[in-house]
Amino acid sequence: MRLDFYVSHAEGMSRKDAKINITKGRVEINGTVIKKANHQVKESDELTLDDVVLSWPTERYYLLHKPVDYVCATQDDEHPIVLDLLPVNLHKDLKVVGRLDKDTTGLLLLTTDGQWLHRITSPKHECSKTYLVHLSYPIDQQAVTRLMEGVMLNGEAAPTRPAKVEIVTETCIRLTIQEGKYHQVKRMLAAVENHVVALHRESIGNVRLDETLVLGEFRALTPKEVDSLN
């Protein structure tokens, strides 16, 4: 694999930062300084950054800026899947952490760590997710209050947990929830007589979407980001 790819994933840094460190001569392979980011790394190579040995993480954790039209599945016969946005050599054992609808953009996490995935998606851990929600109609204070108190969704036996709501514009809100029911955000807005026209996830817990990533790009999570979701 490419040297910049190895360094970015071993250290949890962006590919851009990995390239900068490589061109500065901070990375050595088997005791030799290598300044070419596209240098191919072999499994038997020993890599160091500032004389500290780098090792490939046992578990892998990625942050992806999901575009529309991709489905959060490992296989789909009709639509492109989010794994298609990552190199094939990373697909093994990789799972999507929760789901975003095909028409929803924003932060998506992927990992090989099943226990970490469960801690994020399990309702009892109350991991918050924040969305930017664009609406068909202006939202009034009464609807905001209902969302903040919890609303009954069609087909559910209990109301949603209280949400946090920030009014961005009269037809756009920032909504934070601690659940992950099927189509929850869209159903919540339908419950207050509105309609979601665009949905974008900004954060999960303390991990925010990396603004340097364009749609379809990904990077490894930093150890600090991984630990923040434990």
C-alpha positions as CSV (number, residue, x, y, z in Angstrom):
1,M,0.0,0.0,0.0
2,R,1.0,3.6,-0.4
3,L,3.2,5.1,2.4
4,D,0.9,8.1,3.0
5,F,-2.0,5.7,3.4
6,Y,-0.2,3.6,5.9
7,V,1.0,6.6,8.0
8,S,-2.4,8.3,8.0
9,H,-4.1,5.1,9.3
10,A,-1.4,4.1,11.8
11,E,-1.4,7.6,13.3
12,G,-5.0,8.6,12.8
13,M,-4.0,11.7,10.8
14,S,-5.3,13.0,7.5
15,R,-3.7,11.9,4.2
16,K,-2.6,15.6,3.8
17,D,-0.8,15.7,7.1
18,A,0.8,12.3,6.4
19,K,2.2,13.6,3.1
20,I,3.5,16.7,4.8
21,N,5.3,14.5,7.5
22,I,6.7,12.3,4.8
23,T,8.1,15.1,2.6
24,K,9.7,16.7,5.7
25,G,11.7,13.5,6.1
26,R,10.2,12.5,9.4
27,V,9.3,8.9,8.2
28,E,11.8,6.1,7.8
29,I,11.4,2.6,6.3
30,N,13.9,0.1,7.5
31,G,16.1,2.9,8.7
32,T,16.0,4.9,5.4
33,V,14.3,8.2,5.1
34,I,11.6,8.0,2.4
35,K,10.1,11.3,1.1
36,K,7.8,10.0,-1.6
37,A,4.2,9.6,-0.4
38,N,3.4,7.0,-3.1
39,H,6.2,4.7,-2.0
40,Q,4.8,1.2,-1.7
41,V,5.0,-0.4,1.8
42,K,5.5,-4.1,2.2
43,E,4.2,-6.1,5.2
44,S,7.7,-6.9,6.3
45,D,8.8,-3.2,6.4
46,E,9.4,-1.4,9.7
47,L,8.2,2.1,9.6
48,T,9.0,4.9,12.1
49,L,7.8,8.5,12.5
50,D,10.3,10.6,14.4
51,D,12.0,7.3,15.4
52,V,8.8,5.9,16.9
53,V,7.8,2.6,15.4
54,L,4.4,2.7,13.6
55,S,2.1,-0.3,13.6
56,W,-1.2,-0.9,11.7
57,P,-4.1,-0.7,14.2
58,T,-5.6,-4.1,15.2
59,E,-9.1,-2.6,14.8
60,R,-9.9,0.0,12.2
61,Y,-12.1,3.1,12.6
62,Y,-13.1,5.4,9.7
63,L,-15.0,8.6,9.3
64,L,-16.7,9.0,5.9
65,H,-18.5,12.0,4.4
66,K,-21.4,10.2,2.9
67,P,-22.9,11.5,-0.4
68,V,-26.5,10.9,-1.6
69,D,-27.5,7.8,-3.5
70,Y,-25.2,5.5,-1.5
71,V,-26.8,2.9,0.8
72,C,-25.4,1.9,4.2
73,A,-25.1,-1.8,3.5
74,T,-22.3,-4.2,2.8
75,Q,-24.1,-5.5,-0.3
76,D,-26.9,-4.2,-2.5
77,D,-27.9,-5.4,-6.0
78,E,-29.6,-2.1,-7.0
79,H,-27.6,0.8,-5.5
80,P,-24.0,1.7,-4.8
81,I,-22.9,1.0,-1.2
82,V,-20.8,3.2,1.0
83,L,-18.0,0.6,1.0
84,D,-17.6,1.4,-2.7
85,L,-16.1,4.7,-1.5
86,L,-13.2,3.0,0.2
87,P,-10.3,0.9,-1.3
88,V,-11.2,-2.7,-1.7
89,N,-8.3,-3.8,0.5
90,L,-10.1,-2.1,3.5
91,H,-13.5,-3.9,3.1
92,K,-12.7,-7.0,5.0
93,D,-14.7,-7.2,8.3
94,L,-15.7,-3.5,7.9
95,K,-19.2,-2.7,9.3
96,V,-21.3,0.5,9.1
97,V,-22.0,2.1,12.5
98,G,-25.7,2.8,12.3
99,R,-27.3,3.9,9.0
100,L,-28.1,7.0,7.0
101,D,-30.9,6.9,4.4
102,K,-29.9,6.9,0.7
103,D,-30.8,10.6,0.3
104,T,-29.0,11.7,3.6
105,T,-25.5,13.1,3.6
106,G,-22.9,13.7,6.3
107,L,-21.0,11.9,9.0
108,L,-20.9,8.1,8.8
109,L,-18.6,5.8,10.9
110,L,-17.3,2.5,9.8
111,T,-15.3,0.0,11.9
112,T,-14.1,-3.6,12.4
113,D,-14.7,-3.3,16.1
114,G,-18.0,-4.9,17.0
115,Q,-18.0,-3.9,20.7
116,W,-17.3,-0.2,19.8
117,L,-20.1,-0.3,17.2
118,H,-22.5,-1.6,19.8
119,R,-21.6,1.1,22.3
120,I,-22.5,3.7,19.8
121,T,-25.7,2.2,18.5
122,S,-27.2,0.7,21.6
123,P,-30.1,2.9,23.0
124,K,-29.0,2.4,26.6
125,H,-25.7,4.3,25.9
126,E,-27.7,7.4,24.7
127,C,-25.1,8.5,22.1
128,S,-26.2,11.8,20.7
129,K,-26.5,12.4,16.9
130,T,-26.9,15.9,15.5
131,Y,-28.5,16.7,12.1
132,L,-29.0,19.7,10.0
133,V,-32.6,19.4,8.9
134,H,-34.0,21.4,5.9
135,L,-37.8,21.6,5.9
136,S,-40.6,22.2,3.4
137,Y,-42.4,24.7,5.7
138,P,-41.4,27.3,8.3
139,I,-41.3,25.7,11.7
140,D,-43.1,27.4,14.6
141,Q,-42.3,27.4,18.3
142,Q,-45.1,25.0,19.1
143,A,-43.6,22.4,16.8
144,V,-40.1,23.0,18.4
145,T,-41.6,22.6,21.9
146,R,-43.2,19.3,20.9
147,L,-39.9,18.0,19.5
148,M,-38.1,19.0,22.6
149,E,-40.6,17.2,24.8
150,G,-40.9,14.1,22.7
151,V,-43.4,13.2,20.0
152,M,-45.4,10.0,19.2
153,L,-44.3,8.4,16.0
154,N,-46.6,6.4,13.9
155,G,-46.5,2.7,14.9
156,E,-44.5,3.3,18.1
157,A,-45.7,2.5,21.6
158,A,-43.9,5.4,23.4
159,P,-42.9,8.9,22.4
160,T,-39.4,9.8,21.4
161,R,-36.9,11.0,24.0
162,P,-36.6,14.8,24.4
163,A,-34.6,16.3,21.6
164,K,-32.5,19.4,21.4
165,V,-33.6,21.9,18.8
166,E,-31.8,25.0,17.4
167,I,-33.6,27.1,14.9
168,V,-31.1,28.0,12.1
169,T,-33.6,29.6,9.7
170,E,-37.4,29.4,9.5
171,T,-37.1,26.3,7.3
172,C,-33.9,24.8,8.8
173,I,-33.2,23.4,12.3
174,R,-30.3,21.6,14.0
175,L,-31.8,18.6,15.7
176,T,-30.0,16.4,18.3
177,I,-31.4,13.1,19.3
178,Q,-30.2,10.1,21.4
179,E,-32.1,7.4,19.6
180,G,-31.8,5.7,16.2
181,K,-35.3,4.6,15.2
182,Y,-36.1,3.8,11.6
183,H,-36.3,7.1,9.6
184,Q,-36.6,8.8,13.0
185,V,-35.8,12.4,12.0
186,K,-38.2,12.3,9.1
187,R,-40.9,10.7,11.2
188,M,-40.4,13.3,14.0
189,L,-40.9,16.2,11.6
190,A,-43.9,14.4,10.0
191,A,-45.4,14.2,13.5
192,V,-45.3,18.0,13.8
193,E,-46.9,18.4,10.4
194,N,-43.7,19.2,8.5
195,H,-41.6,17.5,5.8
196,V,-37.8,16.9,5.5
197,V,-36.4,17.9,2.2
198,A,-32.7,17.5,3.0
199,L,-30.9,15.8,5.9
200,H,-27.3,16.1,6.9
201,R,-25.6,14.5,9.9
202,E,-23.0,16.7,11.5
203,S,-21.9,14.8,14.5
204,I,-22.0,11.6,16.6
205,G,-21.2,12.1,20.2
206,N,-18.1,14.4,20.3
207,V,-17.0,13.4,16.8
208,R,-17.8,16.0,14.2
209,L,-17.7,15.7,10.4
210,D,-14.3,16.7,9.2
211,E,-14.9,19.8,7.1
212,T,-11.8,19.1,5.0
213,L,-13.4,16.0,3.6
214,V,-15.4,16.5,0.4
215,L,-18.4,14.3,-0.3
216,G,-17.3,10.7,-0.7
217,E,-13.9,11.1,1.1
218,F,-12.9,9.4,4.3
219,R,-10.1,9.3,6.8
220,A,-9.1,7.2,9.9
221,L,-10.4,8.4,13.2
222,T,-7.8,9.7,15.6
223,P,-7.3,7.7,18.8
224,K,-8.9,10.6,20.8
225,E,-12.0,10.4,18.6
226,V,-12.2,6.6,19.0
227,D,-11.9,6.9,22.8
228,S,-14.5,9.7,23.0
229,L,-17.1,7.2,21.8
230,N,-16.1,4.4,24.2
